[in-house]
Amino acid sequence: MFYKFFNHSIKSLTRNVRFDVNFVIKIISSLSIVYIYLAVLYLGLNFKSLFQMYWPNLDPVYGFNSILIYLLLIGMLLLYFFQRKISGDIIPYLHLPIFRSKIISYILVLTLLNFFNLGVILFIVPFSVKCILSTYGIPYFIFYLAGIFLMLIFVSYFVLILRNLNNITSFFILVPFGIVFLVFLLETVFHFSFETISNTVFQCLLRGNIFLILLIFFSVVGLLIANFLLLKNTIYSINSDEMDHLKSSSGSKATLFNSNIILYALLEIKLITRNKRLKGFLIIAIGFLFLFYYTLQNKQNGIYISFIMYIILSGIFGYIFSQYLFSWESSYFEFILSTKFNLLMYLKSKYIIYISFGFFVFLFYLPLIIQKKIDLHFFLTALFYNSCIGYFILFFMATFNRSRIDLNRNIFFNLQGYNGPQVIAIIVIIFLPFLMLLLLNTLMNVTQSLLIINLLCLFSLIFQKKWFKIILNQLLNRKYINLEGYRK
């Protein structure tokens, strides 16, 4: 049965009407992926010599074991956001007389066949043969590999259960971010050494600790059973939308949908978490936060450069998503305009989510603020400016974006949605406060200048209803022009 499932998957890929679209780019992407895997294999074969070039006095096994916990954490995030959804492959089988247990078993097996597991295996097997087999012997070599393979299975099934629970309620999108933030907080604020923990755990595997192996094994079995039971109960509704459930529950829910901003916010969260291109932008934004975490500690940047960086980072999520504010729904925007859809509530829900993203960025950089490596007043001013002025400017300019966007396409080699107005808007948003600070700082000190900017932001916030009215009127005035562009 499994052979038939895999055979059908290959045929559905090659016989798809979109298979020939951008065929050359697909070949280049495939060759790039093969090249990356070959590079990983080469790194595993030569890890010992490469490691000793930079750290000659450190044991390569010790060095690798110290970072393994971070590798698994990164793998969890990559799988959660980038692993291909398997639910679409099994929909045709749900209408056929096939036992649910067989379909679920197919899902559980296919979950393990992911890009992260393959990459780790291509590295860990030659690394273990070179560095562990010759030093620790065959029994401990087997123990070590078995422990790592079980951990890879644990991560894969943990991600699977999170994604399935996210189909039930969007609250579970916060779990992977919560785990990463907790690790980050414990290490930076409380100086909790995860490198030591990681090295201790994997050294226990090298010493043949049978209790640790059993603990990991039973944890995997527990996750396997939990996934099986969850899929068994939700397999026929795994792709159903929560809003369909709300609409079918009672007639009063439709009224709630028109008046409750929380439901619009849930729609926006699902839009971000369930579509490939938006998830790609989300990961890029998170990557920039980590990239600038150490750059911001350099006090030689100067107040103006630092202020620009604070503006970009505190609004990075909002700026990435809001420049395509209406183009994200371009495939069904005509339906939105033709139904009783509260556009004002729709705009406000997006605004609240982007402000919430800014607050999470503030929490992310809070350890640096506590250590006084980031000026609190500067950062809060940048955050306040984005929330009170920046997002409104970008919302307004987004009404001029009439480009259609395919949400299921990758962000790489994809220029859909890019146009002149959004570039102008980003430049205006970034350099407007910079010029204000530059001008005010010639007349008064930095603190007073920031207070003036805060007052202007507060004035803008007081008239936020006017902002929303202007944006909504502009959207309605351009709706036919934009719809013409969305149909292309």
C-alpha positions as CSV (number, residue, x, y, z in Angstrom):
1,M,0.0,0.0,0.0
2,F,2.8,2.4,0.8
3,Y,4.4,1.8,-2.6
4,K,1.1,2.8,-4.2
5,F,0.9,6.0,-2.1
6,F,4.5,7.0,-3.1
7,N,3.9,6.1,-6.7
8,H,0.7,8.3,-6.8
9,S,2.6,11.2,-5.2
10,I,5.3,11.1,-7.9
11,K,2.7,10.9,-10.7
12,S,0.7,13.8,-9.2
13,L,3.9,15.8,-9.3
14,T,5.0,15.0,-12.9
15,R,1.4,15.2,-14.3
16,N,0.5,18.4,-12.6
17,V,-0.5,21.2,-15.1
18,R,2.0,23.5,-13.3
19,F,4.9,21.1,-13.7
20,D,6.3,22.9,-16.8
21,V,5.9,26.4,-15.3
22,N,9.3,27.9,-14.7
23,F,10.9,24.6,-15.5
24,V,14.4,26.0,-15.9
25,I,14.3,27.7,-12.5
26,K,13.1,24.4,-11.0
27,I,16.0,22.6,-12.5
28,I,18.4,25.2,-11.2
29,S,16.8,25.1,-7.7
30,S,17.0,21.3,-7.7
31,L,20.7,21.4,-8.6
32,S,21.3,24.0,-5.9
33,I,19.7,21.7,-3.3
34,V,21.8,18.7,-4.5
35,Y,24.9,20.9,-4.2
36,I,24.0,21.9,-0.7
37,Y,23.5,18.3,0.4
38,L,26.8,17.4,-1.2
39,A,28.5,20.2,0.7
40,V,26.9,18.9,3.9
41,L,28.3,15.4,3.1
42,Y,31.7,16.9,2.5
43,L,31.5,18.8,5.8
44,G,30.7,15.6,7.6
45,L,33.6,13.7,6.0
46,N,36.1,16.5,6.8
47,F,34.7,18.0,9.9
48,K,37.6,16.9,12.1
49,S,40.3,18.5,10.0
50,L,38.3,21.7,9.3
51,F,37.5,22.0,13.0
52,Q,41.1,21.6,14.1
53,M,42.2,24.3,11.7
54,Y,40.3,26.9,13.8
55,W,40.2,25.2,17.2
56,P,43.3,23.0,17.4
57,N,43.1,22.5,21.2
58,L,39.4,21.5,21.3
59,D,38.0,18.0,20.7
60,P,35.8,18.1,17.6
61,V,33.3,15.7,19.1
62,Y,33.0,18.0,22.2
63,G,32.5,21.0,19.9
64,F,29.9,19.4,17.8
65,N,27.9,18.0,20.8
66,S,27.8,21.5,22.3
67,I,25.8,22.9,19.4
68,L,23.6,19.9,18.6
69,I,20.8,21.3,20.8
70,Y,20.8,24.5,18.8
71,L,20.8,22.5,15.5
72,L,17.7,20.6,16.7
73,L,16.0,23.9,17.7
74,I,16.7,25.4,14.2
75,G,15.4,22.2,12.6
76,M,12.2,22.5,14.6
77,L,11.6,26.1,13.2
78,L,12.5,25.1,9.7
79,L,10.2,22.1,9.6
80,Y,7.4,24.0,11.2
81,F,7.4,26.8,8.6
82,F,8.9,25.2,5.5
83,Q,8.0,21.5,5.5
84,R,5.5,20.7,2.8
85,K,1.9,20.0,3.9
86,I,1.1,16.3,3.5
87,S,-2.6,16.8,4.1
88,G,-3.1,17.7,0.4
89,D,-1.7,14.4,-0.8
90,I,-4.1,12.3,1.2
91,I,-7.4,14.1,0.4
92,P,-8.2,11.8,-2.6
93,Y,-7.8,8.7,-0.5
94,L,-10.4,10.0,2.0
95,H,-13.1,9.3,-0.5
96,L,-12.0,5.8,-1.2
97,P,-12.6,2.6,0.9
98,I,-9.2,2.7,2.6
99,F,-8.7,2.2,6.3
100,R,-7.8,5.4,8.2
101,S,-5.0,3.6,10.0
102,K,-3.2,3.0,6.6
103,I,-3.6,6.7,5.6
104,I,-2.4,7.9,9.0
105,S,0.6,5.5,8.9
106,Y,1.5,6.9,5.5
107,I,1.4,10.4,6.9
108,L,3.6,9.4,9.9
109,V,6.2,7.8,7.6
110,L,6.2,10.6,5.1
111,T,6.7,13.1,8.0
112,L,10.1,11.6,8.7
113,L,11.2,12.0,5.0
114,N,12.0,15.7,5.3
115,F,14.8,17.9,4.1
116,F,16.2,18.5,7.6
117,N,16.5,14.9,8.6
118,L,18.2,14.1,5.3
119,G,20.7,16.9,5.8
120,V,21.6,15.8,9.4
121,I,21.9,12.2,8.3
122,L,24.3,13.1,5.5
123,F,26.4,14.9,8.0
124,I,26.2,12.8,11.1
125,V,26.9,9.4,9.5
126,P,30.3,10.3,8.0
127,F,31.1,12.4,11.0
128,S,30.4,9.5,13.4
129,V,32.5,7.1,11.3
130,K,35.4,9.5,11.2
131,C,35.4,10.9,14.7
132,I,33.5,8.4,16.9
133,L,33.9,4.9,15.5
134,S,37.7,5.0,15.7
135,T,37.8,6.5,19.2
136,Y,34.9,5.1,21.1
137,G,34.3,1.7,19.3
138,I,31.3,0.1,17.6
139,P,28.8,-0.2,20.6
140,Y,29.1,3.5,21.5
141,F,29.0,4.4,17.8
142,I,25.7,2.6,17.5
143,F,24.4,4.2,20.7
144,Y,25.3,7.7,19.5
145,L,23.7,7.3,16.1
146,A,20.6,5.7,17.6
147,G,20.2,8.6,20.0
148,I,20.5,11.2,17.3
149,F,18.1,9.4,15.0
150,L,15.5,9.1,17.8
151,M,15.9,12.9,18.5
152,L,15.3,13.6,14.8
153,I,12.2,11.5,14.9
154,F,11.1,13.3,18.1
155,V,11.5,16.8,16.4
156,S,9.6,15.7,13.3
157,Y,6.7,14.3,15.2
158,F,6.7,17.3,17.6
159,V,6.4,19.6,14.6
160,L,3.7,17.5,13.1
161,I,1.5,17.6,16.2
162,L,2.0,21.4,16.5
163,R,1.0,21.9,12.9
164,N,-2.1,19.7,13.3
165,L,-3.1,21.5,16.4
166,N,-2.6,24.8,14.6
167,N,-5.3,23.7,12.2
168,I,-7.6,23.5,15.1
169,T,-6.6,26.8,16.8
170,S,-4.0,29.4,15.7
171,F,-2.8,29.7,19.3
172,F,-0.2,26.9,18.6
173,I,1.7,29.2,16.2
174,L,3.1,30.8,19.3
175,V,4.6,27.5,20.7
176,P,7.8,27.3,18.5
177,F,8.4,31.1,19.0
178,G,7.8,30.6,22.8
179,I,10.4,27.8,22.9
180,V,13.0,29.8,21.0
181,F,12.3,32.9,23.2
182,L,12.6,30.9,26.4
183,V,15.9,29.4,25.4
184,F,17.1,32.9,24.3
185,L,15.9,34.5,27.6
186,L,17.5,31.8,29.8
187,E,20.8,32.0,28.1
188,T,21.1,35.8,27.7
189,V,19.5,37.0,31.0
190,F,19.9,34.1,33.4
191,H,23.2,32.9,31.8
192,F,21.9,29.3,31.5
193,S,24.4,27.3,29.5
194,F,22.6,25.1,26.9
195,E,25.9,24.3,25.4
196,T,26.9,22.5,28.6
197,I,23.6,20.7,28.7
198,S,23.8,19.6,25.1
199,N,27.4,18.4,25.5
200,T,26.4,16.5,28.7
201,V,23.4,14.8,27.0
202,F,25.4,13.6,24.0
203,Q,28.4,12.6,26.0
204,C,26.0,10.3,28.0
205,L,25.1,8.7,24.6
206,L,28.8,8.1,23.9
207,R,29.1,6.4,27.3
208,G,26.2,4.1,26.5
209,N,23.6,5.4,28.9
210,I,20.7,3.0,28.3
211,F,18.3,5.0,30.5
212,L,18.7,8.1,28.3
213,I,18.1,6.1,25.2
214,L,15.0,4.6,26.7
215,L,13.8,8.0,27.8
216,I,14.1,9.4,24.2
217,F,12.6,6.2,22.8
218,F,9.4,6.4,25.0
219,S,9.1,10.1,24.3
220,V,9.1,9.3,20.6
221,V,6.5,6.5,21.2
222,G,4.3,9.0,23.2
223,L,4.4,11.5,20.4
224,L,3.7,8.9,17.8
225,I,0.6,7.7,19.7
226,A,-0.5,11.3,20.2
227,N,-0.1,12.1,16.5
228,F,-2.0,9.0,15.5
229,L,-4.9,9.7,17.8
230,L,-5.1,13.4,16.8
231,L,-5.0,12.5,13.1
232,K,-7.6,9.8,13.6
233,N,-10.0,12.3,15.1
234,T,-9.3,15.2,12.7
235,I,-8.3,13.5,9.4
236,Y,-11.6,14.4,7.7
237,S,-11.4,18.0,8.8
238,I,-7.7,18.6,8.7
239,N,-8.0,21.2,5.9
240,S,-11.3,22.7,7.1
241,D,-11.3,26.4,7.9
242,E,-12.2,27.5,11.4
243,M,-14.4,30.2,9.9
244,D,-16.5,27.5,8.1
245,H,-17.2,26.0,11.5
246,L,-18.1,29.4,12.9
247,K,-20.5,30.1,10.1
248,S,-22.2,26.7,10.3
249,S,-22.5,26.7,14.0
250,S,-25.3,29.3,14.3
251,G,-26.7,32.2,12.5
252,S,-25.5,34.6,15.2
253,K,-21.9,33.9,14.3
254,A,-22.2,35.9,11.1
255,T,-23.1,38.9,13.1
256,L,-20.1,38.2,15.4
257,F,-17.9,38.0,12.3
258,N,-18.9,41.4,11.2
259,S,-18.3,43.0,14.6
260,N,-15.5,41.1,16.4
261,I,-12.0,42.2,15.5
262,I,-10.6,39.0,17.0
263,L,-12.0,36.9,14.2
264,Y,-10.5,39.2,11.6
265,A,-7.2,38.9,13.4
266,L,-7.4,35.1,13.4
267,L,-7.9,35.3,9.6
268,E,-4.8,37.3,9.3
269,I,-2.7,35.0,11.5
270,K,-3.9,32.0,9.4
271,L,-3.0,33.9,6.2
272,I,0.6,34.3,7.5
273,T,1.0,30.8,8.9
274,R,-0.6,28.8,6.1
275,N,0.9,30.2,3.0
276,K,4.4,29.6,1.7
277,R,5.3,33.1,0.6
278,L,4.2,34.8,3.9
279,K,5.9,32.1,6.0
280,G,9.1,32.8,4.0
281,F,8.9,36.5,4.7
282,L,8.2,35.7,8.4
283,I,11.4,33.6,8.6
284,I,13.4,36.3,6.9
285,A,12.2,38.9,9.4
286,I,13.2,36.6,12.3
287,G,16.6,36.0,10.7
288,F,17.2,39.8,10.5
289,L,16.4,40.1,14.2
290,F,19.1,37.5,15.1
291,L,21.5,39.0,12.6
292,F,21.2,42.5,14.2
293,Y,21.2,41.2,17.8
294,Y,25.0,41.6,18.0
295,T,25.3,44.5,15.6
296,L,23.2,46.7,17.9
297,Q,25.7,46.2,20.7
298,N,28.3,48.2,18.8
299,K,28.1,51.7,20.3
300,Q,30.1,53.1,17.4
301,N,27.1,53.2,15.2
302,G,26.1,56.8,16.2
303,I,22.7,58.0,17.2
304,Y,21.3,58.5,13.7
305,I,22.4,55.2,12.3
306,S,21.1,53.5,15.5
307,F,17.8,55.3,15.2
308,I,17.3,54.1,11.6
309,M,18.2,50.5,12.7
310,Y,15.7,50.7,15.5
311,I,13.0,51.9,13.1
312,I,13.6,49.1,10.7
313,L,13.9,46.4,13.3
314,S,10.9,47.4,15.4
315,G,8.7,47.6,12.3
316,I,10.3,44.8,10.2
317,F,7.3,42.5,10.4
318,G,4.7,45.2,9.8
319,Y,6.7,46.7,6.9
320,I,7.3,43.4,5.2
321,F,3.6,42.4,5.3
322,S,1.8,45.8,5.0
323,Q,3.5,46.8,1.8
324,Y,1.5,44.0,0.1
325,L,-1.5,44.7,2.4
326,F,-4.3,44.1,-0.1
327,S,-2.3,42.1,-2.7
328,W,-2.1,39.2,-0.2
329,E,-5.9,38.7,-0.8
330,S,-5.7,39.5,-4.5
331,S,-6.9,36.1,-5.5
332,Y,-10.2,36.6,-3.7
333,F,-10.4,40.4,-3.2
334,E,-13.3,40.6,-5.5
335,F,-15.2,38.3,-3.2
336,I,-14.3,40.4,-0.2
337,L,-15.7,43.6,-1.9
338,S,-18.9,41.9,-2.9
339,T,-19.8,40.5,0.5
340,K,-20.7,42.0,3.9
341,F,-17.1,42.2,4.8
342,N,-16.1,44.9,7.3
343,L,-13.2,46.6,5.6
344,L,-12.5,48.9,8.6
345,M,-12.4,46.0,11.0
346,Y,-10.2,44.2,8.5
347,L,-7.7,47.1,8.4
348,K,-7.7,47.5,12.2
349,S,-7.0,43.8,12.8
350,K,-4.0,44.0,10.6
351,Y,-2.8,47.1,12.4
352,I,-3.2,45.5,15.8
353,I,-1.2,42.4,14.6
354,Y,1.7,44.5,13.3
355,I,1.8,46.5,16.5
356,S,1.9,43.1,18.4
357,F,4.8,42.0,16.3
358,G,6.6,45.2,17.2
359,F,6.0,44.5,20.9
360,F,7.5,41.0,20.5
361,V,10.6,42.6,18.8
362,F,10.9,44.8,21.9
363,L,10.8,41.7,24.2
364,F,13.4,40.0,22.0
365,Y,15.8,42.9,22.5
366,L,14.8,43.5,26.1
367,P,18.0,41.7,27.4
368,L,20.1,44.3,25.5
369,I,18.0,47.1,26.9
370,I,18.4,45.8,30.4
371,Q,22.2,45.6,29.9
372,K,22.0,49.2,28.6
373,K,23.5,48.2,25.2
374,I,20.4,49.6,23.5
375,D,19.0,53.0,24.5
376,L,15.4,52.5,25.8
377,H,14.1,55.9,24.8
378,F,15.5,55.6,21.3
379,F,14.0,52.1,20.8
380,L,10.6,53.0,22.2
381,T,10.5,56.2,20.1
382,A,11.1,54.1,17.0
383,L,8.5,51.6,18.0
384,F,6.0,54.4,18.8
385,Y,6.7,56.1,15.4
386,N,6.1,52.9,13.5
387,S,2.8,52.3,15.3
388,C,1.5,55.9,15.0
389,I,2.8,57.1,11.7
390,G,4.8,54.5,9.7
391,Y,2.2,51.8,9.3
392,F,-0.5,54.3,8.3
393,I,1.7,55.7,5.5
394,L,2.4,52.2,4.3
395,F,-1.2,51.2,4.5
396,F,-2.1,54.2,2.4
397,M,0.6,53.5,-0.2
398,A,-0.5,49.8,-0.3
399,T,-3.7,50.9,-1.9
400,F,-1.7,51.8,-5.1
401,N,-0.3,48.2,-5.3
402,R,-2.4,46.5,-7.9
403,S,-0.1,43.4,-8.4
404,R,-1.5,39.9,-8.0
405,I,0.5,37.6,-5.7
406,D,0.4,33.8,-5.7
407,L,0.7,32.9,-2.0
408,N,1.9,29.4,-2.7
409,R,5.0,30.3,-4.6
410,N,8.4,30.6,-3.0
411,I,9.9,34.0,-2.2
412,F,13.1,33.1,-4.2
413,F,13.3,34.2,-7.8
414,N,9.8,35.8,-7.3
415,L,9.3,39.5,-7.9
416,Q,5.5,39.4,-7.7
417,G,4.1,42.5,-6.0
418,Y,7.2,44.7,-6.2
419,N,6.5,48.2,-7.6
420,G,7.5,51.8,-7.3
421,P,5.1,53.2,-4.7
422,Q,6.1,50.7,-2.0
423,V,9.8,51.6,-2.5
424,I,9.0,55.3,-2.1
425,A,6.9,54.5,1.0
426,I,9.7,52.6,2.7
427,I,12.2,55.4,2.0
428,V,9.8,58.0,3.3
429,I,9.0,56.0,6.4
430,I,12.6,55.4,7.3
431,F,14.1,58.8,6.5
432,L,11.3,61.0,7.8
433,P,12.1,60.5,11.5
434,F,15.8,60.6,10.7
435,L,15.4,64.0,9.2
436,M,13.2,65.1,12.1
437,L,15.8,64.0,14.6
438,L,18.6,65.6,12.6
439,L,16.7,69.0,12.4
440,L,15.5,69.0,16.0
441,N,19.0,68.0,17.4
442,T,20.4,71.2,15.9
443,L,18.0,73.2,18.1
444,M,17.9,71.1,21.3
445,N,19.4,68.0,22.9
446,V,18.7,64.4,21.9
447,T,16.2,63.8,24.7
448,Q,14.1,66.9,23.9
449,S,14.2,66.0,20.2
450,L,12.9,62.5,20.9
451,L,10.1,64.0,23.1
452,I,9.0,66.2,20.3
453,I,8.9,63.2,18.0
454,N,6.9,61.3,20.6
455,L,4.4,64.2,20.8
456,L,4.0,64.2,17.1
457,C,3.4,60.5,17.1
458,L,0.8,60.9,19.9
459,F,-0.9,63.6,17.9
460,S,-1.1,61.1,14.9
461,L,-2.4,58.4,17.2
462,I,-5.2,60.6,18.4
463,F,-6.4,61.1,14.8
464,Q,-6.1,57.4,13.9
465,K,-9.8,57.3,13.0
466,K,-9.0,59.9,10.4
467,W,-6.1,57.8,9.1
468,F,-8.3,54.7,8.7
469,K,-11.0,56.8,7.0
470,I,-8.5,58.2,4.4
471,I,-7.1,54.8,3.7
472,L,-10.5,53.2,3.4
473,N,-11.8,55.9,1.0
474,Q,-8.6,55.6,-1.1
475,L,-9.1,51.8,-1.3
476,L,-12.7,52.2,-2.4
477,N,-11.8,54.8,-4.9
478,R,-9.2,52.5,-6.5
479,K,-11.1,49.2,-6.1
480,Y,-11.8,48.8,-9.8
481,I,-8.3,49.7,-10.8
482,N,-6.8,47.3,-8.3
483,L,-9.2,44.5,-9.2
484,E,-8.2,44.9,-12.9
485,G,-4.6,44.3,-11.8
486,Y,-5.5,41.4,-9.5
487,R,-7.2,39.6,-12.5
488,K,-4.0,39.6,-14.5
